[in-house]
Amino acid sequence: MKYDGGNPPLRIGWFTTGRGIGSYGLFHSTFNSIQSGYLNGVIEFVFLNREVGQSETTDTFIKSIKKTGTPLETLSSKKFKKHNGNLPWDKLRENYDRAVIEKLKTYKIDIAVHAGYMLIAPILCNQYMTINLHPDLPGETIGMWQQAIWNVIERKKIETGAMIHVSTDKVDRGPVLSYCKFPVRGKDYDHLWDEVSTYEIGKLKHKFGEELPLFNKIRKDGLSRETSLLNETLFSIQTGEISLGNVKKSLDLTDRVNHHL
């Protein structure tokens, strides 16, 4: 068990869309970190904007959450849109967020974690202190993880990484709490760069897409670090090493993340 700073357990609300293995891995890693005593915290609830029957992957995720005994709340954004005349999402977002807040009103949390939550939710961010995992370093790509990886390849970068930032109404622009870096050059990478050296980025996307070996290697190395980055960030919040109310400098957690590899 690690030193917890004498502070009470961190009460966490978990928001996810549950679309894939990344979301699954993040939740179970943090849950196991708590169960082992490494992180002094409790996941008060998991909220999904999908329901049973919408996706086989999400259904598997839901079953795994229930096995942990963690309270599960759902409100299908797809059904919400359908029941409201299929209006554009920017016309429905505020009402949807308010419905989510109403559903979760009995829970008391210190922090909300957006882990693969695919909805931009400014009202939720105002309701809860919310953090988000973003798959690139501070000041780099804004947007999805796929675009972040393509940017690494197109710009021929020598390193990339991931960060945890405070969620605001400006996508991927909130104050950065922590980050970790990893190299994308060296013996494990050089032959993969050689394979793409004669291609323009557009041709790589068209011919290989996400099956490109270099793309997959970057994704694999990023995923292997994201769970530890999130857990170490939550640990640092719980112990007071990171102050959510006064973010002056982001914490480089590269060494601590690498320790878990």
GUMI-459381 format. One record per residue (C-alpha): residue number from 1; residue in three letters; x, y, z. Coordinates in nm, 3 decimals, decimal comma. Layout:
! residues N
> NUM/ALA/X/Y/Z $
...
This chain:
! residues 261
> 1/MET/0,000/0,000/0,000 $
> 2/LYS/0,131/0,344/-0,092 $
> 3/TYR/0,128/0,654/0,126 $
> 4/ASP/-0,202/0,836/0,081 $
> 5/GLY/-0,108/1,167/0,239 $
> 6/GLY/-0,351/1,111/0,525 $
> 7/ASN/-0,633/1,223/0,299 $
> 8/PRO/-0,972/1,052/0,269 $
> 9/PRO/-1,039/0,812/-0,019 $
> 10/LEU/-1,087/0,977/-0,356 $
> 11/ARG/-1,449/0,939/-0,468 $
> 12/ILE/-1,455/0,883/-0,842 $
> 13/GLY/-1,737/0,899/-1,095 $
> 14/TRP/-1,653/0,712/-1,416 $
> 15/PHE/-1,791/0,822/-1,754 $
> 16/THR/-1,742/0,610/-2,065 $
> 17/THR/-1,904/0,507/-2,390 $
> 18/GLY/-1,749/0,162/-2,360 $
> 19/ARG/-1,662/0,127/-2,726 $
> 20/GLY/-1,348/-0,084/-2,709 $
> 21/ILE/-1,063/-0,250/-2,524 $
> 22/GLY/-0,912/0,084/-2,426 $
> 23/SER/-1,217/0,183/-2,223 $
> 24/TYR/-1,240/-0,166/-2,072 $
> 25/GLY/-0,873/-0,165/-1,974 $
> 26/LEU/-0,881/0,179/-1,815 $
> 27/PHE/-1,175/0,098/-1,589 $
> 28/HIS/-1,048/-0,239/-1,473 $
> 29/SER/-0,696/-0,110/-1,418 $
> 30/THR/-0,820/0,165/-1,187 $
> 31/PHE/-1,063/-0,071/-1,013 $
> 32/ASN/-0,784/-0,322/-0,953 $
> 33/SER/-0,552/-0,046/-0,834 $
> 34/ILE/-0,809/0,042/-0,569 $
> 35/GLN/-0,872/-0,320/-0,474 $
> 36/SER/-0,500/-0,382/-0,427 $
> 37/GLY/-0,465/-0,083/-0,196 $
> 38/TYR/-0,237/0,105/-0,435 $
> 39/LEU/-0,491/0,382/-0,483 $
> 40/ASN/-0,693/0,504/-0,187 $
> 41/GLY/-1,021/0,558/-0,365 $
> 42/VAL/-1,361/0,427/-0,462 $
> 43/ILE/-1,545/0,429/-0,794 $
> 44/GLU/-1,887/0,546/-0,682 $
> 45/PHE/-2,053/0,476/-1,017 $
> 46/VAL/-1,993/0,405/-1,383 $
> 47/PHE/-2,205/0,599/-1,632 $
> 48/LEU/-2,244/0,482/-1,992 $
> 49/ASN/-2,422/0,670/-2,268 $
> 50/ARG/-2,519/0,333/-2,416 $
> 51/GLU/-2,754/0,062/-2,297 $
> 52/VAL/-2,762/-0,316/-2,324 $
> 53/GLY/-2,826/-0,427/-2,680 $
> 54/GLN/-2,661/-0,138/-2,863 $
> 55/SER/-2,320/-0,299/-2,905 $
> 56/GLU/-2,176/-0,642/-2,836 $
> 57/THR/-1,855/-0,482/-2,710 $
> 58/THR/-2,044/-0,252/-2,475 $
> 59/ASP/-2,261/-0,540/-2,352 $
> 60/THR/-1,945/-0,731/-2,256 $
> 61/PHE/-1,815/-0,423/-2,077 $
> 62/ILE/-2,144/-0,382/-1,889 $
> 63/LYS/-2,132/-0,743/-1,770 $
> 64/SER/-1,777/-0,695/-1,645 $
> 65/ILE/-1,873/-0,378/-1,454 $
> 66/LYS/-2,160/-0,557/-1,285 $
> 67/LYS/-1,925/-0,835/-1,176 $
> 68/THR/-1,719/-0,581/-0,982 $
> 69/GLY/-2,025/-0,466/-0,787 $
> 70/THR/-1,975/-0,106/-0,900 $
> 71/PRO/-2,305/0,084/-0,939 $
> 72/LEU/-2,389/0,123/-1,309 $
> 73/GLU/-2,604/0,399/-1,460 $
> 74/THR/-2,694/0,426/-1,828 $
> 75/LEU/-2,878/0,671/-2,052 $
> 76/SER/-2,860/0,596/-2,422 $
> 77/SER/-2,764/0,908/-2,613 $
> 78/LYS/-2,878/0,733/-2,931 $
> 79/LYS/-3,227/0,672/-2,793 $
> 80/PHE/-3,236/1,020/-2,641 $
> 81/LYS/-3,171/1,168/-2,984 $
> 82/LYS/-3,437/0,948/-3,145 $
> 83/HIS/-3,696/1,037/-2,880 $
> 84/ASN/-3,629/1,405/-2,938 $
> 85/GLY/-3,696/1,413/-3,309 $
> 86/ASN/-3,339/1,332/-3,418 $
> 87/LEU/-3,245/1,695/-3,377 $
> 88/PRO/-2,877/1,783/-3,427 $
> 89/TRP/-2,674/1,691/-3,120 $
> 90/ASP/-2,576/2,051/-3,051 $
> 91/LYS/-2,946/2,120/-2,998 $
> 92/LEU/-2,986/1,829/-2,758 $
> 93/ARG/-2,658/1,825/-2,566 $
> 94/GLU/-2,768/2,056/-2,286 $
> 95/ASN/-3,091/1,866/-2,219 $
> 96/TYR/-2,909/1,534/-2,232 $
> 97/ASP/-2,645/1,652/-1,986 $
> 98/ARG/-2,914/1,777/-1,748 $
> 99/ALA/-3,085/1,438/-1,768 $
> 100/VAL/-2,755/1,268/-1,683 $
> 101/ILE/-2,700/1,500/-1,387 $
> 102/GLU/-3,051/1,425/-1,261 $
> 103/LYS/-2,986/1,050/-1,288 $
> 104/LEU/-2,663/1,083/-1,090 $
> 105/LYS/-2,780/1,336/-0,830 $
> 106/THR/-2,768/1,094/-0,535 $
> 107/TYR/-2,396/1,022/-0,583 $
> 108/LYS/-2,127/1,228/-0,412 $
> 109/ILE/-1,795/1,240/-0,592 $
> 110/ASP/-1,470/1,436/-0,576 $
> 111/ILE/-1,375/1,389/-0,939 $
> 112/ALA/-1,524/1,264/-1,265 $
> 113/VAL/-1,308/1,065/-1,504 $
> 114/HIS/-1,391/1,075/-1,874 $
> 115/ALA/-1,232/0,755/-2,005 $
> 116/GLY/-1,340/0,696/-2,362 $
> 117/TYR/-1,651/0,913/-2,313 $
> 118/MET/-1,736/1,022/-2,664 $
> 119/LEU/-1,967/1,315/-2,585 $
> 120/ILE/-1,851/1,673/-2,541 $
> 121/ALA/-2,033/1,765/-2,221 $
> 122/PRO/-1,975/2,125/-2,105 $
> 123/ILE/-2,256/2,119/-1,848 $
> 124/LEU/-2,117/1,800/-1,695 $
> 125/CYS/-1,777/1,967/-1,673 $
> 126/ASN/-1,935/2,254/-1,483 $
> 127/GLN/-2,121/2,016/-1,253 $
> 128/TYR/-1,821/1,798/-1,169 $
> 129/MET/-1,446/1,849/-1,152 $
> 130/THR/-1,370/1,639/-1,458 $
> 131/ILE/-1,048/1,499/-1,600 $
> 132/ASN/-0,988/1,346/-1,940 $
> 133/LEU/-0,722/1,118/-2,085 $
> 134/HIS/-0,592/1,250/-2,416 $
> 135/PRO/-0,356/1,039/-2,634 $
> 136/ASP/-0,093/1,301/-2,715 $
> 137/LEU/0,147/1,536/-2,541 $
> 138/PRO/0,051/1,888/-2,428 $
> 139/GLY/0,032/2,134/-2,715 $
> 140/GLU/0,001/1,865/-2,982 $
> 141/THR/-0,301/1,703/-3,150 $
> 142/ILE/-0,656/1,810/-3,069 $
> 143/GLY/-0,904/1,532/-3,138 $
> 144/MET/-0,920/1,154/-3,161 $
> 145/TRP/-0,635/0,911/-3,094 $
> 146/GLN/-0,626/0,807/-3,459 $
> 147/GLN/-0,546/1,161/-3,567 $
> 148/ALA/-0,279/1,188/-3,299 $
> 149/ILE/-0,099/0,883/-3,439 $
> 150/TRP/-0,123/1,000/-3,798 $
> 151/ASN/0,024/1,333/-3,689 $
> 152/VAL/0,321/1,152/-3,534 $
> 153/ILE/0,382/0,974/-3,865 $
> 154/GLU/0,323/1,275/-4,089 $
> 155/ARG/0,546/1,503/-3,883 $
> 156/LYS/0,809/1,232/-3,836 $
> 157/LYS/0,825/1,290/-3,463 $
> 158/ILE/1,082/1,130/-3,237 $
> 159/GLU/0,850/1,096/-2,936 $
> 160/THR/0,485/1,109/-2,840 $
> 161/GLY/0,283/1,033/-2,529 $
> 162/ALA/-0,039/1,096/-2,342 $
> 163/MET/-0,173/1,349/-2,096 $
> 164/ILE/-0,444/1,400/-1,836 $
> 165/HIS/-0,613/1,738/-1,842 $
> 166/VAL/-0,906/1,912/-1,677 $
> 167/SER/-1,208/1,897/-1,905 $
> 168/THR/-1,359/2,229/-2,008 $
> 169/ASP/-1,598/2,347/-2,279 $
> 170/LYS/-1,292/2,378/-2,506 $
> 171/VAL/-1,212/2,031/-2,636 $
> 172/ASP/-0,870/1,901/-2,520 $
> 173/ARG/-0,770/2,251/-2,407 $
> 174/GLY/-0,813/2,236/-2,029 $
> 175/PRO/-0,522/2,272/-1,786 $
> 176/VAL/-0,282/1,979/-1,812 $
> 177/LEU/-0,236/1,789/-1,486 $
> 178/SER/0,011/1,524/-1,596 $
> 179/TYR/0,171/1,355/-1,894 $
> 180/CYS/0,410/1,081/-1,995 $
> 181/LYS/0,637/1,048/-2,298 $
> 182/PHE/0,778/0,760/-2,497 $
> 183/PRO/1,017/0,745/-2,794 $
> 184/VAL/0,903/0,639/-3,140 $
> 185/ARG/1,258/0,591/-3,268 $
> 186/GLY/1,522/0,328/-3,198 $
> 187/LYS/1,565/-0,044/-3,263 $
> 188/ASP/1,194/-0,125/-3,218 $
> 189/TYR/1,087/0,149/-3,455 $
> 190/ASP/1,353/0,226/-3,715 $
> 191/HIS/1,258/-0,056/-3,954 $
> 192/LEU/0,893/0,053/-3,934 $
> 193/TRP/0,987/0,407/-4,031 $
> 194/ASP/1,194/0,269/-4,318 $
> 195/GLU/0,883/0,091/-4,449 $
> 196/VAL/0,691/0,420/-4,482 $
> 197/SER/0,977/0,644/-4,594 $
> 198/THR/0,869/0,658/-4,959 $
> 199/TYR/0,499/0,721/-4,895 $
> 200/GLU/0,308/1,044/-4,849 $
> 201/ILE/0,066/1,041/-4,556 $
> 202/GLY/-0,241/1,032/-4,782 $
> 203/LYS/-0,120/0,720/-4,959 $
> 204/LEU/-0,040/0,551/-4,627 $
> 205/LYS/-0,391/0,615/-4,503 $
> 206/HIS/-0,547/0,493/-4,827 $
> 207/LYS/-0,330/0,185/-4,880 $
> 208/PHE/-0,279/0,062/-4,523 $
> 209/GLY/-0,506/0,261/-4,293 $
> 210/GLU/-0,489/0,158/-3,929 $
> 211/GLU/-0,335/-0,177/-4,029 $
> 212/LEU/-0,005/0,002/-4,093 $
> 213/PRO/0,259/-0,166/-3,869 $
> 214/LEU/0,403/0,169/-3,757 $
> 215/PHE/0,055/0,295/-3,669 $
> 216/ASN/-0,015/-0,020/-3,466 $
> 217/LYS/0,318/-0,005/-3,284 $
> 218/ILE/0,257/0,353/-3,173 $
> 219/ARG/-0,097/0,264/-3,063 $
> 220/LYS/0,023/-0,042/-2,869 $
> 221/ASP/0,293/0,152/-2,684 $
> 222/GLY/0,051/0,432/-2,606 $
> 223/LEU/-0,216/0,199/-2,469 $
> 224/SER/0,039/0,020/-2,250 $
> 225/ARG/0,104/0,350/-2,070 $
> 226/GLU/-0,240/0,508/-2,051 $
> 227/THR/-0,372/0,298/-1,763 $
> 228/SER/-0,067/0,369/-1,545 $
> 229/LEU/-0,076/0,738/-1,634 $
> 230/LEU/-0,436/0,762/-1,520 $
> 231/ASN/-0,376/0,565/-1,200 $
> 232/GLU/-0,065/0,762/-1,107 $
> 233/THR/-0,251/1,086/-1,174 $
> 234/LEU/-0,542/0,980/-0,952 $
> 235/PHE/-0,291/0,880/-0,686 $
> 236/SER/-0,124/1,222/-0,709 $
> 237/ILE/-0,462/1,395/-0,680 $
> 238/GLN/-0,560/1,186/-0,377 $
> 239/THR/-0,232/1,255/-0,195 $
> 240/GLY/-0,236/1,626/-0,280 $
> 241/GLU/0,069/1,616/-0,506 $
> 242/ILE/-0,161/1,754/-0,777 $
> 243/SER/-0,392/2,034/-0,670 $
> 244/LEU/-0,703/2,053/-0,887 $
> 245/GLY/-0,789/2,398/-0,760 $
> 246/ASN/-0,457/2,552/-0,854 $
> 247/VAL/-0,287/2,387/-1,150 $
> 248/LYS/0,043/2,572/-1,192 $
> 249/LYS/0,258/2,310/-1,357 $
> 250/SER/0,185/1,974/-1,518 $
> 251/LEU/0,352/1,670/-1,363 $
> 252/ASP/0,585/1,458/-1,577 $
> 253/LEU/0,499/1,102/-1,475 $
> 254/THR/0,711/0,927/-1,737 $
> 255/ASP/0,940/0,751/-1,491 $
> 256/ARG/0,654/0,635/-1,269 $
> 257/VAL/0,458/0,510/-1,569 $
> 258/ASN/0,760/0,325/-1,709 $
> 259/HIS/0,802/0,153/-1,373 $
> 260/HIS/0,474/-0,030/-1,438 $
> 261/LEU/0,569/-0,157/-1,784 $
